[in-house]
Amino acid sequence: MTTITIVCMGLLGVLLFLLGANVTRQRALRGGGNQAPSDPADPLLIAVRAHGNAAEYIPTMLVLLLVCSMLSDSWLVDALAVAALVVRTTHAIGMLTSKTLASHGPLRDIGALGTYAVGLAISITAIATL
């Protein structure tokens, strides 16, 4: 496993935990108010969904990157690790800067589509390197 892949995997973990800490921060700011908002413009709901979405994709990407890096020392694994970090960070920024979850912005959409594309590429690479 290369340094690039390890650093990208570590940074994906950092991103996931920072998004979780942001949920805690939003809950603390709210105080004793509604802790389960449903308004798509509510900052707490936005924080919860940004973290939840990351928690849905980052662990799978990490496992697949680990498998790929154990089976191959190709530059492609490094490129996929960098791409995974970029698209997941882009998606998180797109969600956190959105005024409401009811609309999609370019960063959120690029991050989502990129997540699907990179996730599929990592999955196919894991199979192809057998």
FIGU-276845 format. One record per residue: x, y, z of N, C-alpha, C, CB in turn; residue in one letter. Coordinates in steps of 0.1 Angstrom, whole numbers, plus 2048, in hexadecimal, padded with zeros to 3 digits. Each point is the difference from the previous one (the first is absolute). Glycine has a CB too. Layout:
// FIGU-276845
{n.x X | n.y Y | n.z Z | ca.x X | ca.y Y | ca.z Z | c.x X | c.y Y | c.z Z | cb.x X | cb.y Y | cb.z Z | residuo A};
...
END
This chain:
// FIGU-276845
{n.x 809 | n.y 7F4 | n.z 800 | ca.x 7F7 | ca.y 80C | ca.z 800 | c.x 809 | c.y 80C | c.z 800 | cb.x 7ED | cb.y 7F4 | cb.z 80C | residuo M};
{n.x 810 | n.y 816 | n.z 7EB | ca.x 808 | ca.y 80C | ca.z 7FF | c.x 7FC | c.y 80B | c.z 80A | cb.x 803 | cb.y 7FA | cb.z 7E8 | residuo T};
{n.x 806 | n.y 80F | n.z 81A | ca.x 7FE | ca.y 80B | ca.z 809 | c.x 7F3 | c.y 808 | c.z 7FB | cb.x 819 | cb.y 801 | cb.z 805 | residuo T};
{n.x 7E6 | n.y 801 | n.z 7EE | ca.x 7F5 | ca.y 808 | ca.z 7FB | c.x 7F2 | c.y 7F9 | c.z 804 | cb.x 80E | cb.y 808 | cb.z 7EC | residuo I};
{n.x 7F1 | n.y 7EB | n.z 812 | ca.x 7F4 | ca.y 7F9 | ca.z 804 | c.x 7FD | c.y 801 | c.z 80F | cb.x 804 | cb.y 7F1 | cb.z 7EC | residuo T};
{n.x 807 | n.y 80D | n.z 81C | ca.x 7FE | ca.y 801 | ca.z 80E | c.x 7FC | c.y 80E | c.z 805 | cb.x 811 | cb.y 7EE | cb.z 802 | residuo I};
{n.x 7F5 | n.y 81C | n.z 7F8 | ca.x 7FC | ca.y 80E | ca.z 804 | c.x 7F2 | c.y 803 | c.z 7FC | cb.x 818 | cb.y 807 | cb.z 7FD | residuo V};
{n.x 7E4 | n.y 7F5 | n.z 7F7 | ca.x 7F2 | ca.y 802 | ca.z 7FB | c.x 7F6 | c.y 7F9 | c.z 809 | cb.x 809 | cb.y 803 | cb.z 7E8 | residuo C};
{n.x 7FA | n.y 7F0 | n.z 81B | ca.x 7F7 | ca.y 7F8 | ca.z 809 | c.x 7FF | c.y 807 | c.z 80E | cb.x 806 | cb.y 7EB | cb.z 7F3 | residuo M};
{n.x 805 | n.y 81A | n.z 812 | ca.x 800 | ca.y 807 | ca.z 80D | c.x 7F8 | c.y 80C | c.z 7FF | cb.x 816 | cb.y 7F7 | cb.z 806 | residuo G};
{n.x 7EB | n.y 811 | n.z 7F0 | ca.x 7F9 | ca.y 80C | ca.z 7FE | c.x 7F1 | c.y 7FE | c.z 7FE | cb.x 814 | cb.y 80A | cb.z 7F6 | residuo L};
{n.x 7E8 | n.y 7EB | n.z 804 | ca.x 7F2 | ca.y 7FC | ca.z 7FF | c.x 7FB | c.y 7FD | c.z 80E | cb.x 803 | cb.y 7F7 | cb.z 7E9 | residuo L};
{n.x 804 | n.y 803 | n.z 81F | ca.x 7FC | ca.y 7FE | ca.z 80E | c.x 7FF | c.y 80D | c.z 808 | cb.x 80B | cb.y 7EA | cb.z 7FF | residuo G};
{n.x 7FF | n.y 81F | n.z 7FF | ca.x 7FF | ca.y 80D | ca.z 806 | c.x 7F3 | c.y 807 | c.z 7FC | cb.x 819 | cb.y 802 | cb.z 800 | residuo V};
{n.x 7E4 | n.y 7FE | n.z 7F3 | ca.x 7F4 | ca.y 806 | ca.z 7FB | c.x 7F3 | c.y 7FB | c.z 807 | cb.x 80C | cb.y 803 | cb.z 7EA | residuo L};
{n.x 7F4 | n.y 7F0 | n.z 817 | ca.x 7F4 | ca.y 7F9 | ca.z 806 | c.x 7FF | c.y 805 | c.z 80F | cb.x 802 | cb.y 7EC | cb.z 7F0 | residuo L};
{n.x 809 | n.y 814 | n.z 817 | ca.x 7FF | ca.y 804 | ca.z 80E | c.x 7FD | c.y 80F | c.z 802 | cb.x 810 | cb.y 7ED | cb.z 805 | residuo F};
{n.x 7F5 | n.y 81B | n.z 7F2 | ca.x 7FD | ca.y 80F | ca.z 800 | c.x 7F2 | c.y 802 | c.z 7FE | cb.x 817 | cb.y 805 | cb.z 7F8 | residuo L};
{n.x 7E3 | n.y 7F4 | n.z 7FE | ca.x 7F2 | ca.y 801 | ca.z 7FE | c.x 7F7 | c.y 7FC | c.z 80C | cb.x 805 | cb.y 7FC | cb.z 7E7 | residuo L};
{n.x 800 | n.y 7FA | n.z 820 | ca.x 7F9 | ca.y 7FB | ca.z 80C | c.x 801 | c.y 80B | c.z 80B | cb.x 805 | cb.y 7E8 | cb.z 7FA | residuo G};
{n.x 807 | n.y 81E | n.z 807 | ca.x 802 | ca.y 80A | ca.z 80A | c.x 7F7 | c.y 80D | c.z 7FD | cb.x 818 | cb.y 7F8 | cb.z 804 | residuo A};
{n.x 7E6 | n.y 80A | n.z 7EF | ca.x 7F8 | ca.y 80B | ca.z 7FC | c.x 7F1 | c.y 7FE | c.z 804 | cb.x 80F | cb.y 804 | cb.z 7ED | residuo N};
{n.x 7ED | n.y 7EF | n.z 813 | ca.x 7F2 | ca.y 7FD | ca.z 805 | c.x 800 | c.y 803 | c.z 80F | cb.x 7FD | cb.y 7EE | cb.z 7EE | residuo V};
{n.x 80D | n.y 80E | n.z 819 | ca.x 800 | ca.y 803 | ca.z 80F | c.x 800 | c.y 80F | c.z 802 | cb.x 80C | cb.y 7EA | cb.z 804 | residuo T};
{n.x 7FB | n.y 81D | n.z 7F4 | ca.x 801 | ca.y 80F | ca.z 802 | c.x 7F2 | c.y 806 | c.z 7FD | cb.x 818 | cb.y 800 | cb.z 7F9 | residuo R};
{n.x 7E1 | n.y 7FB | n.z 7FD | ca.x 7F3 | ca.y 806 | ca.z 7FC | c.x 7F6 | c.y 7FC | c.z 80B | cb.x 805 | cb.y 7FE | cb.z 7E8 | residuo Q};
{n.x 7FC | n.y 7F6 | n.z 81E | ca.x 7F7 | ca.y 7FC | ca.z 80B | c.x 803 | c.y 809 | c.z 80C | cb.x 7FF | cb.y 7E8 | cb.z 7F8 | residuo R};
{n.x 80D | n.y 81B | n.z 80B | ca.x 804 | ca.y 809 | ca.z 80C | c.x 7FA | c.y 80E | c.z 7FD | cb.x 815 | cb.y 7F2 | cb.z 805 | residuo A};
{n.x 7ED | n.y 813 | n.z 7EF | ca.x 7FA | ca.y 80D | ca.z 7FD | c.x 7F1 | c.y 801 | c.z 802 | cb.x 813 | cb.y 803 | cb.z 7F0 | residuo L};
{n.x 7E7 | n.y 7F2 | n.z 80D | ca.x 7F1 | ca.y 800 | ca.z 801 | c.x 7FC | c.y 7FF | c.z 80F | cb.x 7FF | cb.y 7F4 | cb.z 7EA | residuo R};
{n.x 809 | n.y 807 | n.z 81E | ca.x 7FC | ca.y 7FE | ca.z 80E | c.x 7F6 | c.y 7F6 | c.z 802 | cb.x 806 | cb.y 818 | cb.z 804 | residuo G};
{n.x 7EF | n.y 7EC | n.z 803 | ca.x 7F6 | ca.y 7F6 | ca.z 804 | c.x 7F4 | c.y 800 | c.z 7F5 | cb.x 806 | cb.y 804 | cb.z 818 | residuo G};
{n.x 7FC | n.y 802 | n.z 7DD | ca.x 7F6 | ca.y 801 | ca.z 7F6 | c.x 7FE | c.y 7F2 | c.z 7F9 | cb.x 805 | cb.y 818 | cb.z 7FD | residuo G};
{n.x 7F4 | n.y 7E9 | n.z 7F8 | ca.x 7FD | ca.y 7F4 | ca.z 7F8 | c.x 80D | c.y 7FA | c.z 7FA | cb.x 7E9 | cb.y 80A | cb.z 7FA | residuo N};
{n.x 81A | n.y 7EA | n.z 80A | ca.x 80C | ca.y 7F9 | ca.z 7FC | c.x 7FE | c.y 7F7 | c.z 7F4 | cb.x 808 | cb.y 801 | cb.z 818 | residuo Q};
{n.x 7EC | n.y 7FE | n.z 7E3 | ca.x 7FC | ca.y 7F8 | ca.z 7F4 | c.x 7F8 | c.y 809 | c.z 7F6 | cb.x 800 | cb.y 7EB | cb.z 80F | residuo A};
{n.x 807 | n.y 81F | n.z 7EC | ca.x 7F9 | ca.y 809 | ca.z 7F6 | c.x 7FC | c.y 7F9 | c.z 7F3 | cb.x 80D | cb.y 813 | cb.z 80B | residuo P};
{n.x 7E9 | n.y 7F2 | n.z 7EF | ca.x 7FC | ca.y 7FB | ca.z 7F3 | c.x 800 | c.y 80B | c.z 7F5 | cb.x 7F2 | cb.y 7EF | cb.z 80C | residuo S};
{n.x 810 | n.y 81D | n.z 7F8 | ca.x 801 | ca.y 80B | ca.z 7F6 | c.x 80D | c.y 7FF | c.z 7F8 | cb.x 7F3 | cb.y 80F | cb.z 810 | residuo D};
{n.x 80C | n.y 7F0 | n.z 7E3 | ca.x 80C | ca.y 7FE | ca.z 7F8 | c.x 80A | c.y 80C | c.z 801 | cb.x 7F3 | cb.y 7F2 | cb.z 7F1 | residuo P};
{n.x 809 | n.y 819 | n.z 814 | ca.x 809 | ca.y 80B | ca.z 801 | c.x 806 | c.y 801 | c.z 80E | cb.x 7F3 | cb.y 80C | cb.z 7EF | residuo A};
{n.x 80A | n.y 7EB | n.z 81A | ca.x 805 | ca.y 800 | ca.z 80E | c.x 80F | c.y 7FC | c.z 800 | cb.x 7E9 | cb.y 7FB | cb.z 809 | residuo D};
{n.x 81F | n.y 80D | n.z 7FD | ca.x 80F | ca.y 7FD | ca.z 800 | c.x 803 | c.y 7F3 | c.z 807 | cb.x 804 | cb.y 818 | cb.z 800 | residuo P};
{n.x 7F4 | n.y 7E4 | n.z 80A | ca.x 803 | ca.y 7F3 | ca.z 806 | c.x 7FD | c.y 7F5 | c.z 7F7 | cb.x 7FA | cb.y 80A | cb.z 816 | residuo L};
{n.x 7FA | n.y 7F7 | n.z 7E3 | ca.x 7FD | ca.y 7F5 | ca.z 7F6 | c.x 80A | c.y 7FF | c.z 7F5 | cb.x 7E8 | cb.y 803 | cb.z 805 | residuo L};
{n.x 81D | n.y 809 | n.z 7F6 | ca.x 80A | ca.y 800 | ca.z 7F6 | c.x 80D | c.y 7F9 | c.z 805 | cb.x 7F6 | cb.y 816 | cb.z 7F6 | residuo I};
{n.x 80E | n.y 7ED | n.z 816 | ca.x 80C | ca.y 7FA | ca.z 806 | c.x 7FE | c.y 7F1 | c.z 802 | cb.x 805 | cb.y 815 | cb.z 80C | residuo A};
{n.x 7EF | n.y 7E7 | n.z 7F9 | ca.x 7FD | ca.y 7F2 | ca.z 802 | c.x 801 | c.y 7F8 | c.z 7F2 | cb.x 7F2 | cb.y 806 | cb.z 814 | residuo V};
{n.x 808 | n.y 800 | n.z 7E2 | ca.x 800 | ca.y 7F9 | ca.z 7F3 | c.x 80E | c.y 800 | c.z 7F9 | cb.x 7E8 | cb.y 807 | cb.z 7FD | residuo R};
{n.x 820 | n.y 804 | n.z 805 | ca.x 80D | ca.y 800 | ca.z 7FB | c.x 809 | c.y 7F5 | c.z 806 | cb.x 7FE | cb.y 819 | cb.z 7FC | residuo A};
{n.x 800 | n.y 7E6 | n.z 811 | ca.x 808 | ca.y 7F5 | ca.z 807 | c.x 7FA | c.y 7F2 | c.z 7FD | cb.x 805 | cb.y 810 | cb.z 813 | residuo H};
{n.x 7EE | n.y 7EF | n.z 7EC | ca.x 7FA | ca.y 7F3 | ca.z 7FD | c.x 804 | c.y 7FB | c.z 7F2 | cb.x 7ED | cb.y 806 | cb.z 80F | residuo G};
{n.x 813 | n.y 803 | n.z 7E8 | ca.x 803 | ca.y 7FD | ca.z 7F2 | c.x 80F | c.y 7FB | c.z 7FF | cb.x 7EF | cb.y 810 | cb.z 7F7 | residuo N};
{n.x 81A | n.y 7F7 | n.z 810 | ca.x 80E | ca.y 7FC | ca.z 801 | c.x 801 | c.y 7F3 | c.z 806 | cb.x 807 | cb.y 818 | cb.z 801 | residuo A};
{n.x 7F2 | n.y 7E5 | n.z 80A | ca.x 800 | ca.y 7F3 | ca.z 807 | c.x 7FB | c.y 7F5 | c.z 7F7 | cb.x 7FE | cb.y 80C | cb.z 816 | residuo A};
{n.x 7FA | n.y 7F7 | n.z 7E0 | ca.x 7FB | ca.y 7F6 | ca.z 7F7 | c.x 80A | c.y 7FC | c.z 7F6 | cb.x 7E9 | cb.y 809 | cb.z 803 | residuo E};
{n.x 820 | n.y 800 | n.z 7F9 | ca.x 809 | ca.y 7FD | ca.z 7F5 | c.x 80F | c.y 7FE | c.z 804 | cb.x 7F0 | cb.y 80D | cb.z 7F2 | residuo Y};
{n.x 814 | n.y 7FB | n.z 817 | ca.x 80F | ca.y 800 | ca.z 803 | c.x 805 | c.y 7F3 | c.z 805 | cb.x 7FE | cb.y 818 | cb.z 805 | residuo I};
{n.x 7FB | n.y 7E1 | n.z 804 | ca.x 805 | ca.y 7F3 | ca.z 805 | c.x 801 | c.y 7F6 | c.z 7F5 | cb.x 7F6 | cb.y 804 | cb.z 816 | residuo P};
{n.x 800 | n.y 7FB | n.z 7E1 | ca.x 801 | ca.y 7F7 | ca.z 7F4 | c.x 80C | c.y 803 | c.z 7F7 | cb.x 7E7 | cb.y 7FD | cb.z 801 | residuo T};
{n.x 81B | n.y 810 | n.z 7FD | ca.x 80B | ca.y 804 | ca.z 7F8 | c.x 80D | c.y 7FD | c.z 806 | cb.x 7F3 | cb.y 812 | cb.z 7F7 | residuo M};
{n.x 80E | n.y 7EF | n.z 817 | ca.x 80C | ca.y 7FD | ca.z 807 | c.x 804 | c.y 7F1 | c.z 7FF | cb.x 7FB | cb.y 813 | cb.z 80F | residuo L};
{n.x 7FB | n.y 7E5 | n.z 7F3 | ca.x 802 | ca.y 7F1 | ca.z 7FF | c.x 804 | c.y 7FC | c.z 7F2 | cb.x 7EF | cb.y 7FD | cb.z 812 | residuo V};
{n.x 80A | n.y 809 | n.z 7E4 | ca.x 804 | ca.y 7FD | ca.z 7F2 | c.x 80E | c.y 804 | c.z 7FC | cb.x 7E8 | cb.y 802 | cb.z 7FA | residuo L};
{n.x 81C | n.y 80A | n.z 80B | ca.x 80D | ca.y 805 | ca.z 7FE | c.x 80B | c.y 7F7 | c.z 807 | cb.x 7F7 | cb.y 818 | cb.z 7FE | residuo L};
{n.x 806 | n.y 7E4 | n.z 80E | ca.x 809 | ca.y 7F7 | ca.z 807 | c.x 801 | c.y 7F3 | c.z 7F8 | cb.x 7F9 | cb.y 80A | cb.z 816 | residuo L};
{n.x 7FC | n.y 7F0 | n.z 7E5 | ca.x 801 | ca.y 7F4 | ca.z 7F8 | c.x 809 | c.y 802 | c.z 7F3 | cb.x 7E9 | cb.y 7F9 | cb.z 809 | residuo V};
{n.x 814 | n.y 812 | n.z 7F0 | ca.x 807 | ca.y 803 | ca.z 7F4 | c.x 80F | c.y 802 | c.z 803 | cb.x 7EC | cb.y 80B | cb.z 7F6 | residuo C};
{n.x 817 | n.y 7FC | n.z 815 | ca.x 80E | ca.y 803 | ca.z 803 | c.x 808 | c.y 7F3 | c.z 804 | cb.x 7FA | cb.y 817 | cb.z 806 | residuo S};
{n.x 7FE | n.y 7DF | n.z 800 | ca.x 807 | ca.y 7F4 | ca.z 803 | c.x 802 | c.y 7F7 | c.z 7F4 | cb.x 7F5 | cb.y 801 | cb.z 817 | residuo M};
{n.x 803 | n.y 800 | n.z 7DF | ca.x 801 | ca.y 7F8 | ca.z 7F4 | c.x 808 | c.y 806 | c.z 7F5 | cb.x 7EA | cb.y 7F7 | cb.z 806 | residuo L};
{n.x 819 | n.y 816 | n.z 7FB | ca.x 807 | ca.y 807 | ca.z 7F5 | c.x 808 | c.y 80B | c.z 805 | cb.x 7EE | cb.y 7F9 | cb.z 7F0 | residuo S};
{n.x 81D | n.y 80A | n.z 80A | ca.x 808 | ca.y 80C | ca.z 804 | c.x 7FF | c.y 80A | c.z 7F4 | cb.x 80F | cb.y 7F2 | cb.z 80F | residuo D};
{n.x 7E7 | n.y 80D | n.z 7E9 | ca.x 7FE | ca.y 808 | ca.z 7F4 | c.x 7FE | c.y 80F | c.z 804 | cb.x 7F7 | cb.y 7EC | cb.z 7F3 | residuo S};
{n.x 80D | n.y 81D | n.z 805 | ca.x 7FD | ca.y 80E | ca.z 802 | c.x 7F1 | c.y 803 | c.z 800 | cb.x 816 | cb.y 806 | cb.z 7F5 | residuo W};
{n.x 7E2 | n.y 7F1 | n.z 804 | ca.x 7F2 | ca.y 801 | ca.z 800 | c.x 7FA | c.y 801 | c.z 80D | cb.x 800 | cb.y 7F4 | cb.z 7EA | residuo L};
{n.x 805 | n.y 804 | n.z 820 | ca.x 7FA | ca.y 800 | ca.z 80D | c.x 802 | c.y 80E | c.z 807 | cb.x 805 | cb.y 7E7 | cb.z 802 | residuo V};
{n.x 807 | n.y 81E | n.z 7FC | ca.x 803 | ca.y 80E | ca.z 805 | c.x 7F6 | c.y 80A | c.z 7FA | cb.x 818 | cb.y 7FA | cb.z 803 | residuo D};
{n.x 7E6 | n.y 805 | n.z 7F0 | ca.x 7F7 | ca.y 809 | ca.z 7F9 | c.x 7F2 | c.y 7FF | c.z 805 | cb.x 80F | cb.y 7FF | cb.z 7EC | residuo A};
{n.x 7ED | n.y 7F5 | n.z 816 | ca.x 7F2 | ca.y 7FE | ca.z 805 | c.x 7FF | c.y 805 | c.z 80F | cb.x 7FD | cb.y 7EC | cb.z 7F1 | residuo L};
{n.x 80D | n.y 812 | n.z 817 | ca.x 800 | ca.y 805 | ca.z 80D | c.x 7FF | c.y 810 | c.z 801 | cb.x 80E | cb.y 7EC | cb.z 807 | residuo A};
{n.x 7F9 | n.y 81A | n.z 7F0 | ca.x 800 | ca.y 80F | ca.z 7FF | c.x 7F2 | c.y 804 | c.z 7FB | cb.x 819 | cb.y 801 | cb.z 7FB | residuo V};
{n.x 7E2 | n.y 7F8 | n.z 7FB | ca.x 7F3 | ca.y 803 | ca.z 7FB | c.x 7F5 | c.y 7FE | c.z 80A | cb.x 808 | cb.y 7F9 | cb.z 7E9 | residuo A};
{n.x 7F9 | n.y 7FD | n.z 81F | ca.x 7F6 | ca.y 7FD | ca.z 80B | c.x 800 | c.y 80C | c.z 80A | cb.x 803 | cb.y 7E7 | cb.z 7FD | residuo A};
{n.x 809 | n.y 81D | n.z 807 | ca.x 801 | ca.y 80B | ca.z 809 | c.x 7FA | c.y 80D | c.z 7FA | cb.x 815 | cb.y 7F6 | cb.z 80A | residuo L};
{n.x 7EE | n.y 80D | n.z 7E9 | ca.x 7FB | ca.y 80C | ca.z 7FA | c.x 7F1 | c.y 800 | c.z 7FF | cb.x 815 | cb.y 801 | cb.z 7F3 | residuo V};
{n.x 7E5 | n.y 7F4 | n.z 808 | ca.x 7F1 | ca.y 800 | ca.z 7FE | c.x 7F9 | c.y 800 | c.z 80D | cb.x 803 | cb.y 7F4 | cb.z 7EB | residuo V};
{n.x 802 | n.y 805 | n.z 81F | ca.x 7F9 | ca.y 800 | ca.z 80D | c.x 801 | c.y 80E | c.z 807 | cb.x 805 | cb.y 7E7 | cb.z 803 | residuo R};
{n.x 807 | n.y 81F | n.z 7FC | ca.x 801 | ca.y 80E | ca.z 806 | c.x 7F7 | c.y 809 | c.z 7F8 | cb.x 818 | cb.y 7FB | cb.z 807 | residuo T};
{n.x 7E8 | n.y 804 | n.z 7EC | ca.x 7F8 | ca.y 809 | ca.z 7F8 | c.x 7F1 | c.y 7FF | c.z 804 | cb.x 811 | cb.y 7FE | cb.z 7ED | residuo T};
{n.x 7EB | n.y 7F5 | n.z 815 | ca.x 7F2 | ca.y 7FE | ca.z 803 | c.x 7FD | c.y 806 | c.z 80E | cb.x 800 | cb.y 7EB | cb.z 7F2 | residuo H};
{n.x 809 | n.y 813 | n.z 818 | ca.x 7FD | ca.y 805 | ca.z 80D | c.x 800 | c.y 810 | c.z 800 | cb.x 80C | cb.y 7EC | cb.z 80A | residuo A};
{n.x 7FD | n.y 81A | n.z 7EF | ca.x 800 | ca.y 80E | ca.z 7FF | c.x 7F3 | c.y 805 | c.z 7F9 | cb.x 819 | cb.y 801 | cb.z 7FF | residuo I};
{n.x 7E3 | n.y 7F8 | n.z 7F6 | ca.x 7F3 | ca.y 803 | ca.z 7FA | c.x 7F4 | c.y 800 | c.z 809 | cb.x 80A | cb.y 7F7 | cb.z 7EB | residuo G};
{n.x 7F6 | n.y 7FE | n.z 81D | ca.x 7F4 | ca.y 7FF | ca.z 809 | c.x 801 | c.y 80B | c.z 80B | cb.x 7FF | cb.y 7E7 | cb.z 7FC | residuo M};
{n.x 80D | n.y 81B | n.z 80A | ca.x 801 | ca.y 809 | ca.z 80B | c.x 7FE | c.y 80F | c.z 7FC | cb.x 80F | cb.y 7EF | cb.z 80B | residuo L};
{n.x 7F3 | n.y 814 | n.z 7E9 | ca.x 7FF | ca.y 80E | ca.z 7FB | c.x 7F2 | c.y 802 | c.z 7FA | cb.x 819 | cb.y 801 | cb.z 7FC | residuo T};
{n.x 7DF | n.y 7F5 | n.z 803 | ca.x 7F3 | ca.y 801 | ca.z 7FB | c.x 7F6 | c.y 807 | c.z 80A | cb.x 804 | cb.y 7EB | cb.z 7F2 | residuo S};
{n.x 7F4 | n.y 81E | n.z 809 | ca.x 7F6 | ca.y 806 | ca.z 808 | c.x 7F5 | c.y 7F7 | c.z 804 | cb.x 805 | cb.y 816 | cb.z 7F6 | residuo K};
{n.x 7F9 | n.y 7E0 | n.z 802 | ca.x 7F5 | ca.y 7F6 | ca.z 802 | c.x 803 | c.y 7F3 | c.z 7F9 | cb.x 7EF | cb.y 812 | cb.z 803 | residuo T};
{n.x 80D | n.y 7E3 | n.z 803 | ca.x 802 | ca.y 7F3 | ca.z 7FA | c.x 7F6 | c.y 7FD | c.z 7F5 | cb.x 809 | cb.y 7F8 | cb.z 815 | residuo L};
{n.x 7ED | n.y 811 | n.z 7E9 | ca.x 7F6 | ca.y 7FF | ca.z 7F6 | c.x 805 | c.y 803 | c.z 7F2 | cb.x 7EF | cb.y 806 | cb.z 812 | residuo A};
{n.x 81C | n.y 801 | n.z 7EE | ca.x 806 | ca.y 803 | ca.z 7F2 | c.x 80E | c.y 7FA | c.z 7FF | cb.x 7F2 | cb.y 815 | cb.z 7FF | residuo S};
{n.x 812 | n.y 7E9 | n.z 7F5 | ca.x 80E | ca.y 7FB | ca.z 7FE | c.x 808 | c.y 80B | c.z 7FA | cb.x 7F7 | cb.y 7E9 | cb.z 7FC | residuo H};
{n.x 816 | n.y 817 | n.z 808 | ca.x 809 | ca.y 809 | ca.z 7FB | c.x 80B | c.y 7F9 | c.z 7F8 | cb.x 7FC | cb.y 810 | cb.z 812 | residuo G};
{n.x 80C | n.y 7F7 | n.z 7E6 | ca.x 80A | ca.y 7F9 | ca.z 7F8 | c.x 80A | c.y 7F8 | c.z 808 | cb.x 7FE | cb.y 812 | cb.z 7F0 | residuo P};
{n.x 807 | n.y 7F2 | n.z 81C | ca.x 809 | ca.y 7F9 | ca.z 807 | c.x 7FA | c.y 7F3 | c.z 806 | cb.x 80C | cb.y 815 | cb.z 806 | residuo L};
{n.x 7E8 | n.y 7EC | n.z 7FF | ca.x 7F9 | ca.y 7F4 | ca.z 805 | c.x 7FE | c.y 7F6 | c.z 7F5 | cb.x 7F5 | cb.y 80E | cb.z 811 | residuo R};
{n.x 807 | n.y 7F7 | n.z 7E3 | ca.x 7FD | ca.y 7F6 | ca.z 7F5 | c.x 80D | c.y 7FA | c.z 7FA | cb.x 7EC | cb.y 80E | cb.z 7FB | residuo D};
{n.x 81E | n.y 7FA | n.z 804 | ca.x 80D | ca.y 7FB | ca.z 7FB | c.x 805 | c.y 7F6 | c.z 80A | cb.x 805 | cb.y 815 | cb.z 7F4 | residuo I};
{n.x 7FA | n.y 7EE | n.z 819 | ca.x 805 | ca.y 7F7 | ca.z 80A | c.x 7F8 | c.y 7F3 | c.z 800 | cb.x 807 | cb.y 813 | cb.z 80E | residuo G};
{n.x 7EC | n.y 7ED | n.z 7F0 | ca.x 7F8 | ca.y 7F4 | ca.z 800 | c.x 803 | c.y 7F8 | c.z 7F4 | cb.x 7EE | cb.y 80C | cb.z 80C | residuo A};
{n.x 812 | n.y 7FA | n.z 7E8 | ca.x 803 | ca.y 7F8 | ca.z 7F4 | c.x 80E | c.y 7FB | c.z 800 | cb.x 7F0 | cb.y 80E | cb.z 7F3 | residuo L};
{n.x 819 | n.y 7FA | n.z 812 | ca.x 80E | ca.y 7FB | ca.z 802 | c.x 801 | c.y 7F5 | c.z 809 | cb.x 807 | cb.y 817 | cb.z 7FB | residuo G};
{n.x 7F1 | n.y 7E9 | n.z 810 | ca.x 800 | ca.y 7F5 | ca.z 809 | c.x 7FC | c.y 7F3 | c.z 7F9 | cb.x 7FB | cb.y 810 | cb.z 813 | residuo T};
{n.x 7FA | n.y 7F0 | n.z 7E6 | ca.x 7FC | ca.y 7F4 | ca.z 7F8 | c.x 80B | c.y 7FC | c.z 7F7 | cb.x 7E8 | cb.y 807 | cb.z 802 | residuo Y};
{n.x 81D | n.y 802 | n.z 7F6 | ca.x 80A | ca.y 7FC | ca.z 7F6 | c.x 80D | c.y 7FA | c.z 806 | cb.x 7F7 | cb.y 812 | cb.z 7F1 | residuo A};
{n.x 80E | n.y 7F5 | n.z 819 | ca.x 80C | ca.y 7FC | ca.z 807 | c.x 7FE | c.y 7F3 | c.z 807 | cb.x 808 | cb.y 817 | cb.z 803 | residuo V};
{n.x 7EC | n.y 7E8 | n.z 804 | ca.x 7FD | ca.y 7F3 | ca.z 807 | c.x 7FF | c.y 7F4 | c.z 7F7 | cb.x 7F3 | cb.y 80E | cb.z 810 | residuo G};
{n.x 807 | n.y 7F4 | n.z 7E4 | ca.x 7FF | ca.y 7F6 | ca.z 7F6 | c.x 80E | c.y 7FC | c.z 7FB | cb.x 7E9 | cb.y 807 | cb.z 7FA | residuo L};
{n.x 81F | n.y 803 | n.z 804 | ca.x 80E | ca.y 7FE | ca.z 7FB | c.x 808 | c.y 7F8 | c.z 80A | cb.x 7FF | cb.y 815 | cb.z 7F2 | residuo A};
{n.x 800 | n.y 7EF | n.z 81B | ca.x 807 | ca.y 7F9 | ca.z 80A | c.x 7FB | c.y 7F1 | c.z 801 | cb.x 804 | cb.y 816 | cb.z 80D | residuo I};
{n.x 7EF | n.y 7E8 | n.z 7F2 | ca.x 7FA | ca.y 7F3 | ca.z 801 | c.x 805 | c.y 7F7 | c.z 7F4 | cb.x 7EC | cb.y 80A | cb.z 80C | residuo S};
{n.x 814 | n.y 7FC | n.z 7E8 | ca.x 804 | ca.y 7F8 | ca.z 7F5 | c.x 80F | c.y 7FD | c.z 801 | cb.x 7EE | cb.y 80B | cb.z 7F2 | residuo I};
{n.x 81A | n.y 7FF | n.z 813 | ca.x 80E | ca.y 7FE | ca.z 801 | c.x 803 | c.y 7F4 | c.z 80A | cb.x 804 | cb.y 819 | cb.z 7FB | residuo T};
{n.x 7F4 | n.y 7E7 | n.z 810 | ca.x 802 | ca.y 7F5 | ca.z 80A | c.x 7FE | c.y 7F2 | c.z 7F9 | cb.x 7F8 | cb.y 810 | cb.z 813 | residuo A};
{n.x 7FE | n.y 7F0 | n.z 7E5 | ca.x 7FC | ca.y 7F3 | ca.z 7F9 | c.x 80B | c.y 7FD | c.z 7F5 | cb.x 7E8 | cb.y 804 | cb.z 804 | residuo I};
{n.x 81C | n.y 806 | n.z 7F5 | ca.x 80A | ca.y 7FE | ca.z 7F5 | c.x 80E | c.y 7FC | c.z 805 | cb.x 7F2 | cb.y 810 | cb.z 7F2 | residuo A};
{n.x 811 | n.y 7F4 | n.z 81A | ca.x 80E | ca.y 7FD | ca.z 804 | c.x 801 | c.y 7F2 | c.z 806 | cb.x 803 | cb.y 819 | cb.z 805 | residuo T};
{n.x 7F3 | n.y 7E0 | n.z 7FC | ca.x 801 | ca.y 7F2 | ca.z 805 | c.x 809 | c.y 7F7 | c.z 7F8 | cb.x 7E9 | cb.y 802 | cb.z 808 | residuo L};
END
